[in-house]
Amino acid sequence: MDIKTASALHRLRLISVPEALSFPALLIFGSVLSRISDIDYLMMPLGILHGILFVIYAVFLLDVWSKAEWPVKKVALFFLLALLPFGGLYGDKLLKREEADSVMAARARREAANAA
């Protein structure tokens, strides 16, 4: 894996957790509190924040798709995880595993090249 692909994966991982937490925050603090109390001033800022984070996540996912050459099924899985509350946390776990595997593969290639 080259440095551009690794950095694209890392960026996707960095945005997946805030995006995963912004959706439940919008549902709980924005929707529920505005219906059961007079606290309705959180809906707009939380909606804007979640929308921005979701768009950034989608752009970073497309970047990873083009650089890592993921199959469509894998990209669809990560997109669906972004639509589920807390789904991005599972996506972060998967991305962390993929990063670790790519680092191990890069080290093995480097050691094989040094041994030759």
ABEGO torsion letter per residue (X at the ends): XBAAAAAAAAAAAAAAAAAAAAAAAAAAAAAAAAAABABAAAAAAAAAAAAAAAAAAAAAAAAAAAAAGBBAAAAAAAAAAAABBGAAAAAAAAAAAAAAAAAAAAAAAAAAAAAX
